[in-house]
Amino acid sequence: MDITSLILFLVIGLIAGWLASNMMKGRGLGLFGDLIVGVVGALLGGFLFGLLGIAAGGLIGSLVTATVGAIVLLYLVGLVKKA
């Protein structure tokens, strides 16, 4: 992975984390936390989309995949916090 791909991956993760925190109504974790949630969400989203047989390509597809994964991750974190 070259530096450009890494920076793009981190930017998509940051945007996805920010979008997910806004969609989950205030479950954001700050700038650094949203970045972590977005990056982990991208991995989780890719795994979930693979299980469902969904292929999302390109920049928008990567952003959608990461955002869906980040939403699922924030939901799971919310469930763990309640328990």
MMTF fields as JSON, N, C-alpha, C and O atoms, coordinates in Angstrom:
{
  "mmtfVersion": "1.0.0",
  "mmtfProducer": "UNKNOWN",
  "numBonds": 331,
  "numAtoms": 332,
  "numGroups": 83,
  "numChains": 1,
  "numModels": 1,
  "chainsPerModel": [1],
  "groupsPerChain": [83],
  "chainIdList": ["A"],
  "bondAtomList": [4, 2, 8, 6, 12, 10, 16, 14, 20, 18, 24, 22, 28, 26, 32, 30, 36, 34, 40, 38, 44, 42, 48, 46, 52, 50, 56, 54, 60, 58, 64, 62, 68, 66, 72, 70, 76, 74, 80, 78, 84, 82, 88, 86, 92, 90, 96, 94, 100, 98, 104, 102, 108, 106, 112, 110, 116, 114, 120, 118, 124, 122, 128, 126, 132, 130, 136, 134, 140, 138, 144, 142, 148, 146, 152, 150, 156, 154, 160, 158, 164, 162, 168, 166, 172, 170, 176, 174, 180, 178, 184, 182, 188, 186, 192, 190, 196, 194, 200, 198, 204, 202, 208, 206, 212, 210, 216, 214, 220, 218, 224, 222, 228, 226, 232, 230, 236, 234, 240, 238, 244, 242, 248, 246, 252, 250, 256, 254, 260, 258, 264, 262, 268, 266, 272, 270, 276, 274, 280, 278, 284, 282, 288, 286, 292, 290, 296, 294, 300, 298, 304, 302, 308, 306, 312, 310, 316, 314, 320, 318, 324, 322, 328, 326],
  "bondOrderList": [1, 1, 1, 1, 1, 1, 1, 1, 1, 1, 1, 1, 1, 1, 1, 1, 1, 1, 1, 1, 1, 1, 1, 1, 1, 1, 1, 1, 1, 1, 1, 1, 1, 1, 1, 1, 1, 1, 1, 1, 1, 1, 1, 1, 1, 1, 1, 1, 1, 1, 1, 1, 1, 1, 1, 1, 1, 1, 1, 1, 1, 1, 1, 1, 1, 1, 1, 1, 1, 1, 1, 1, 1, 1, 1, 1, 1, 1, 1, 1, 1, 1],
  "groupList": [{"groupName": "MET", "atomNameList": ["N", "CA", "C", "O"], "elementList": ["N", "C", "C", "O"], "formalChargeList": [0, 0, 0, 0], "bondAtomList": [1, 0, 2, 1, 3, 2], "bondOrderList": [1, 1, 2], "singleLetterCode": "M", "chemCompType": "L-PEPTIDE LINKING"}, {"groupName": "ASP", "atomNameList": ["N", "CA", "C", "O"], "elementList": ["N", "C", "C", "O"], "formalChargeList": [0, 0, 0, 0], "bondAtomList": [1, 0, 2, 1, 3, 2], "bondOrderList": [1, 1, 2], "singleLetterCode": "D", "chemCompType": "L-PEPTIDE LINKING"}, {"groupName": "ILE", "atomNameList": ["N", "CA", "C", "O"], "elementList": ["N", "C", "C", "O"], "formalChargeList": [0, 0, 0, 0], "bondAtomList": [1, 0, 2, 1, 3, 2], "bondOrderList": [1, 1, 2], "singleLetterCode": "I", "chemCompType": "L-PEPTIDE LINKING"}, {"groupName": "THR", "atomNameList": ["N", "CA", "C", "O"], "elementList": ["N", "C", "C", "O"], "formalChargeList": [0, 0, 0, 0], "bondAtomList": [1, 0, 2, 1, 3, 2], "bondOrderList": [1, 1, 2], "singleLetterCode": "T", "chemCompType": "L-PEPTIDE LINKING"}, {"groupName": "SER", "atomNameList": ["N", "CA", "C", "O"], "elementList": ["N", "C", "C", "O"], "formalChargeList": [0, 0, 0, 0], "bondAtomList": [1, 0, 2, 1, 3, 2], "bondOrderList": [1, 1, 2], "singleLetterCode": "S", "chemCompType": "L-PEPTIDE LINKING"}, {"groupName": "LEU", "atomNameList": ["N", "CA", "C", "O"], "elementList": ["N", "C", "C", "O"], "formalChargeList": [0, 0, 0, 0], "bondAtomList": [1, 0, 2, 1, 3, 2], "bondOrderList": [1, 1, 2], "singleLetterCode": "L", "chemCompType": "L-PEPTIDE LINKING"}, {"groupName": "PHE", "atomNameList": ["N", "CA", "C", "O"], "elementList": ["N", "C", "C", "O"], "formalChargeList": [0, 0, 0, 0], "bondAtomList": [1, 0, 2, 1, 3, 2], "bondOrderList": [1, 1, 2], "singleLetterCode": "F", "chemCompType": "L-PEPTIDE LINKING"}, {"groupName": "VAL", "atomNameList": ["N", "CA", "C", "O"], "elementList": ["N", "C", "C", "O"], "formalChargeList": [0, 0, 0, 0], "bondAtomList": [1, 0, 2, 1, 3, 2], "bondOrderList": [1, 1, 2], "singleLetterCode": "V", "chemCompType": "L-PEPTIDE LINKING"}, {"groupName": "GLY", "atomNameList": ["N", "CA", "C", "O"], "elementList": ["N", "C", "C", "O"], "formalChargeList": [0, 0, 0, 0], "bondAtomList": [1, 0, 2, 1, 3, 2], "bondOrderList": [1, 1, 2], "singleLetterCode": "G", "chemCompType": "PEPTIDE LINKING"}, {"groupName": "ALA", "atomNameList": ["N", "CA", "C", "O"], "elementList": ["N", "C", "C", "O"], "formalChargeList": [0, 0, 0, 0], "bondAtomList": [1, 0, 2, 1, 3, 2], "bondOrderList": [1, 1, 2], "singleLetterCode": "A", "chemCompType": "L-PEPTIDE LINKING"}, {"groupName": "TRP", "atomNameList": ["N", "CA", "C", "O"], "elementList": ["N", "C", "C", "O"], "formalChargeList": [0, 0, 0, 0], "bondAtomList": [1, 0, 2, 1, 3, 2], "bondOrderList": [1, 1, 2], "singleLetterCode": "W", "chemCompType": "L-PEPTIDE LINKING"}, {"groupName": "ASN", "atomNameList": ["N", "CA", "C", "O"], "elementList": ["N", "C", "C", "O"], "formalChargeList": [0, 0, 0, 0], "bondAtomList": [1, 0, 2, 1, 3, 2], "bondOrderList": [1, 1, 2], "singleLetterCode": "N", "chemCompType": "L-PEPTIDE LINKING"}, {"groupName": "LYS", "atomNameList": ["N", "CA", "C", "O"], "elementList": ["N", "C", "C", "O"], "formalChargeList": [0, 0, 0, 0], "bondAtomList": [1, 0, 2, 1, 3, 2], "bondOrderList": [1, 1, 2], "singleLetterCode": "K", "chemCompType": "L-PEPTIDE LINKING"}, {"groupName": "ARG", "atomNameList": ["N", "CA", "C", "O"], "elementList": ["N", "C", "C", "O"], "formalChargeList": [0, 0, 0, 0], "bondAtomList": [1, 0, 2, 1, 3, 2], "bondOrderList": [1, 1, 2], "singleLetterCode": "R", "chemCompType": "L-PEPTIDE LINKING"}, {"groupName": "TYR", "atomNameList": ["N", "CA", "C", "O"], "elementList": ["N", "C", "C", "O"], "formalChargeList": [0, 0, 0, 0], "bondAtomList": [1, 0, 2, 1, 3, 2], "bondOrderList": [1, 1, 2], "singleLetterCode": "Y", "chemCompType": "L-PEPTIDE LINKING"}],
  "groupTypeList": [0, 1, 2, 3, 4, 5, 2, 5, 6, 5, 7, 2, 8, 5, 2, 9, 8, 10, 5, 9, 4, 11, 0, 0, 12, 8, 13, 8, 5, 8, 5, 6, 8, 1, 5, 2, 7, 8, 7, 7, 8, 9, 5, 5, 8, 8, 6, 5, 6, 8, 5, 5, 8, 2, 9, 9, 8, 8, 5, 2, 8, 4, 5, 7, 3, 9, 3, 7, 8, 9, 2, 7, 5, 5, 14, 5, 7, 8, 5, 7, 12, 12, 9],
  "groupIdList": [1, 2, 3, 4, 5, 6, 7, 8, 9, 10, 11, 12, 13, 14, 15, 16, 17, 18, 19, 20, 21, 22, 23, 24, 25, 26, 27, 28, 29, 30, 31, 32, 33, 34, 35, 36, 37, 38, 39, 40, 41, 42, 43, 44, 45, 46, 47, 48, 49, 50, 51, 52, 53, 54, 55, 56, 57, 58, 59, 60, 61, 62, 63, 64, 65, 66, 67, 68, 69, 70, 71, 72, 73, 74, 75, 76, 77, 78, 79, 80, 81, 82, 83],
  "secStructList": [7, 7, 2, 2, 2, 2, 2, 2, 2, 2, 2, 2, 2, 2, 2, 2, 2, 2, 2, 2, 2, 2, 2, 6, 6, 1, 7, 7, 7, 2, 2, 2, 2, 2, 2, 2, 2, 2, 2, 2, 2, 2, 2, 2, 2, 2, 2, 2, 2, 2, 2, 2, 6, 7, 7, 7, 7, 2, 2, 2, 2, 2, 2, 2, 2, 2, 2, 2, 2, 2, 2, 2, 2, 2, 2, 2, 2, 2, 2, 2, 2, 2, 7],
  "xCoordList": [0.848, 0.0, 0.903, 1.753, 0.709, 1.51, 0.902, -0.184, 1.593, 1.18, -0.131, -0.933, -0.358, -1.596, -2.792, -3.82, -2.67, -3.756, -4.034, -5.19, -2.992, -3.15, -3.86, -4.755, -3.468, -4.123, -5.578, -6.443, -5.863, -7.241, -8.066, -9.219, -7.49, -8.166, -8.511, -9.609, -7.572, -7.806, -8.843, -9.658, -8.821, -9.812, -11.204, -12.164, -11.321, -12.615, -13.074, -14.254, -12.153, -12.494, -12.984, -13.951, -12.324, -12.722, -14.106, -14.942, -14.358, -15.662, -16.735, -17.816, -16.448, -17.422, -17.726, -18.884, -16.703, -16.921, -17.761, -18.635, -17.498, -18.26, -19.716, -20.637, -19.919, -21.279, -22.032, -23.196, -21.376, -22.021, -22.388, -23.463, -21.504, -21.806, -22.973, -23.767, -23.083, -24.228, -25.519, -26.579, -25.441, -26.627, -27.091, -28.279, -26.174, -26.511, -26.838, -26.868, -27.076, -27.531, -26.655, -27.044, -25.483, -24.64, -23.802, -23.314, -23.616, -22.765, -21.333, -20.562, -20.983, -19.64, -18.623, -18.968, -17.385, -16.319, -15.235, -14.113, -15.52, -14.509, -13.785, -14.032, -12.893, -12.205, -11.396, -11.537, -10.549, -9.72, -10.575, -10.322, -11.582, -12.474, -13.268, -13.451, -13.75, -14.48, -13.582, -14.034, -12.311, -11.364, -11.204, -11.242, -11.027, -10.874, -12.154, -12.095, -13.311, -14.591, -14.755, -15.228, -14.371, -14.489, -13.581, -13.99, -12.353, -11.397, -11.825, -11.847, -12.163, -12.632, -13.967, -14.228, -14.802, -16.072, -15.877, -16.667, -14.833, -14.544, -14.207, -14.657, -13.424, -13.097, -14.339, -14.578, -15.131, -16.358, -17.363, -17.998, -17.503, -18.42, -18.009, -18.857, -16.715, -16.225, -16.509, -16.874, -16.338, -16.633, -18.126, -18.505, -18.975, -20.429, -20.923, -21.743, -20.423, -20.83, -20.383, -21.096, -19.209, -18.734, -19.63, -19.907, -20.088, -21.005, -22.323, -22.914, -22.775, -24.044, -23.898, -24.898, -22.671, -22.433, -22.594, -22.87, -22.422, -22.554, -21.164, -20.252, -21.019, -19.739, -19.947, -20.759, -19.215, -19.309, -17.935, -16.979, -17.838, -16.544, -16.457, -17.47, -15.272, -15.041, -15.031, -15.167, -14.868, -14.783, -16.103, -16.113, -17.198, -18.515, -18.85, -19.378, -18.56, -18.811, -18.0, -18.502, -16.754, -15.914, -16.474, -16.474, -16.945, -17.514, -18.799, -19.016, -19.643, -20.883, -20.557, -21.147, -19.638, -19.24, -18.696, -19.073, -17.814, -17.227, -18.271, -18.234, -19.197, -20.237, -21.175, -21.524, -21.585, -22.449, -21.731, -22.322, -20.479, -19.71, -19.56, -19.641, -19.34, -19.2, -20.507, -20.494, -21.638, -22.944, -23.161, -23.6, -22.854, -22.989, -22.077, -22.483, -20.858, -19.914, -20.405, -20.33, -20.907, -21.427, -22.648, -22.828, -23.473, -24.626, -24.18, -24.724, -23.186, -22.678, -22.005, -22.155, -21.274, -20.649, -21.732, -21.586, -22.8, -23.917, -24.563, -24.947, -24.69, -25.259, -24.349, -24.826, -23.053, -22.103, -22.096, -21.998, -22.198, -22.217, -23.449, -23.384, -24.585, -25.824, -25.781, -26.425, -25.019, -24.972, -24.126, -23.999],
  "yCoordList": [-1.164, 0.0, 1.239, 1.399, 2.095, 3.308, 4.394, 4.214, 5.5, 6.558, 7.206, 7.606, 7.313, 7.899, 7.042, 7.566, 5.739, 4.839, 4.888, 4.856, 4.966, 5.046, 6.333, 6.31, 7.445, 8.718, 8.702, 9.191, 8.15, 8.04, 7.155, 7.474, 6.04, 5.139, 5.864, 5.703, 6.66, 7.402, 8.512, 8.75, 9.184, 10.233, 9.624, 10.168, 8.502, 7.823, 7.369, 7.481, 6.863, 6.457, 7.617, 7.478, 8.764, 9.948, 10.419, 10.719, 10.489, 10.914, 9.914, 10.313, 8.624, 7.594, 7.648, 7.519, 7.836, 7.945, 9.161, 9.089, 10.278, 11.499, 11.314, 11.69, 10.731, 10.474, 9.542, 9.783, 8.489, 7.522, 8.157, 7.893, 8.987, 9.624, 10.593, 10.731, 11.264, 12.147, 11.355, 11.778, 10.225, 9.402, 8.705, 8.425, 8.431, 7.746, 8.742, 8.364, 9.972, 11.018, 11.182, 10.827, 11.718, 12.096, 11.001, 11.17, 9.902, 8.841, 8.975, 8.016, 10.163, 10.399, 10.383, 10.559, 10.174, 10.036, 11.078, 10.872, 12.178, 13.188, 12.883, 11.859, 13.777, 13.635, 12.345, 11.586, 12.096, 10.892, 9.638, 8.632, 9.692, 8.546, 8.226, 7.059, 9.286, 9.07, 8.456, 7.631, 8.853, 8.257, 6.769, 5.954, 6.418, 5.005, 4.229, 3.134, 4.811, 4.148, 3.972, 2.93, 4.974, 4.882, 3.827, 3.08, 3.76, 2.772, 1.359, 0.461, 1.161, -0.161, -0.482, -1.628, 0.541, 0.359, -0.044, -0.816, 0.471, 0.085, -1.399, -2.1, -1.867, -3.296, -4.13, -5.151, -3.692, -4.407, -4.383, -5.393, -3.217, -3.101, -3.992, -4.618, -4.051, -4.933, -6.387, -7.16, -6.762, -8.134, -8.434, -9.47, -7.517, -7.724, -7.749, -8.593, -6.821, -6.811, -8.09, -8.605, -8.602, -9.859, -11.019, -11.889, -11.037, -12.096, -12.05, -13.086, -10.846, -10.677, -10.767, -10.767, -10.843, -10.937, -9.612, -9.587, -8.502, -7.178, -6.659, -6.716, -6.154, -5.581, -4.094, -3.724, -3.247, -1.805, -1.31, -1.383, -0.81, -0.368, 1.138, 1.835, 1.621, 3.049, 3.802, 3.221, 5.094, 5.958, 6.003, 5.894, 6.16, 6.225, 4.879, 4.836, 3.801, 2.472, 2.226, 1.641, 2.669, 2.542, 3.37, 2.929, 4.557, 5.421, 4.826, 4.866, 4.281, 3.644, 2.423, 2.24, 1.604, 0.419, 0.798, 0.201, 1.783, 2.217, 2.833, 2.616, 3.595, 4.229, 3.19, 3.279, 2.22, 1.157, 0.392, 0.106, 0.066, -0.624, 0.209, -0.323, 1.52, 2.405, 2.529, 2.597, 2.561, 2.609, 1.343, 1.404, 0.199, -1.07, -1.079, -1.516, -0.602, -0.565, 0.349, -0.026, 1.544, 2.442, 1.847, 2.03, 1.147, 0.479, -0.577, -0.661, -1.385, -2.418, -1.807, -2.323, -0.721, -0.041, 0.497, 0.425, 1.028, 1.5, 0.385, 0.591, -0.797, -1.939, -2.375, -2.713, -2.368, -2.774, -1.758, -2.143, -0.479, 0.555, 0.448, 0.743, 0.021, -0.119, -1.302, -1.305, -2.317, -3.545, -3.417, -4.373],
  "zCoordList": [0.0, 0.0, 0.0, 0.876, -0.978, -1.031, -0.14, 0.412, -0.006, 0.915, 0.477, 1.322, -0.825, -1.323, -0.947, -0.52, -1.101, -0.74, 0.759, 1.181, 1.548, 2.993, 3.398, 4.243, 2.805, 3.113, 2.681, 3.408, 1.516, 1.038, 1.955, 2.246, 2.418, 3.345, 4.648, 5.181, 5.155, 6.392, 6.207, 7.1, 5.072, 4.798, 4.685, 5.231, 3.981, 3.877, 5.263, 5.594, 6.065, 7.425, 8.266, 9.014, 8.153, 8.91, 8.488, 9.341, 7.196, 6.691, 7.112, 7.544, 6.988, 7.363, 8.855, 9.255, 9.681, 11.121, 11.474, 12.337, 10.808, 11.038, 10.601, 11.325, 9.412, 8.931, 9.868, 10.186, 10.305, 11.185, 12.527, 13.066, 13.062, 14.344, 14.215, 15.144, 13.074, 12.852, 12.659, 13.122, 11.99, 11.771, 13.045, 13.206, 13.931, 15.184, 16.297, 17.468, 15.96, 16.874, 18.108, 19.221, 17.888, 19.003, 19.619, 20.737, 18.948, 19.483, 18.991, 19.03, 18.53, 18.038, 19.164, 20.333, 18.805, 19.793, 19.598, 20.061, 18.939, 18.663, 17.365, 16.728, 16.982, 15.697, 15.607, 14.647, 16.607, 16.583, 16.731, 16.067, 17.596, 17.792, 16.542, 16.196, 15.85, 14.601, 13.534, 12.74, 13.512, 12.566, 12.84, 11.918, 14.101, 14.472, 14.134, 13.574, 14.482, 14.182, 12.673, 12.22, 11.899, 10.441, 9.845, 8.957, 10.327, 9.792, 10.183, 9.342, 11.449, 11.882, 11.202, 10.838, 11.037, 10.331, 8.88, 8.337, 8.251, 6.863, 6.786, 5.879, 7.73, 7.76, 8.059, 7.413, 9.043, 9.398, 8.254, 7.954, 7.616, 6.479, 5.319, 4.683, 5.039, 3.977, 4.284, 3.398, 5.558, 5.979, 5.83, 5.284, 6.319, 6.243, 4.802, 4.438, 3.977, 2.573, 1.868, 1.007, 2.228, 1.659, 2.038, 1.214, 3.292, 3.725, 2.972, 2.667, 2.676, 1.97, 0.455, -0.262, -0.036, -1.474, -2.197, -3.397, -1.471, -2.066, -2.396, -1.571, -3.608, -4.024, -4.299, -5.147, -3.585, -3.775, -4.197, -3.425, -5.412, -5.925, -6.035, -5.993, -6.174, -6.345, -5.032, -3.955, -5.145, -3.976, -3.209, -1.983, -3.917, -3.259, -2.633, -1.522, -3.306, -2.75, -1.489, -0.53, -1.485, -0.291, 0.855, 2.004, 0.547, 1.578, 2.146, 3.357, 1.29, 1.757, 2.616, 3.681, 2.169, 2.923, 4.292, 5.301, 4.33, 5.592, 6.511, 7.722, 5.951, 6.765, 7.355, 8.532, 6.577, 7.094, 8.202, 9.243, 7.984, 9.014, 10.274, 11.381, 10.12, 11.277, 12.042, 13.271, 11.339, 12.002, 12.813, 13.961, 12.221, 12.943, 14.165, 15.241, 14.003, 15.116, 16.236, 17.406, 15.903, 16.925, 17.622, 18.826, 16.879, 17.468, 18.473, 19.574, 18.094, 18.988, 20.22, 21.327, 20.034, 21.17, 22.111, 23.331, 21.552, 22.368, 23.165, 24.316, 22.572, 23.289, 24.432, 25.515, 24.194, 25.228, 26.376, 27.542, 26.055, 27.098, 27.99, 29.183, 27.403, 28.187, 29.111, 30.16, 28.727, 29.53, 30.763, 31.527]
}
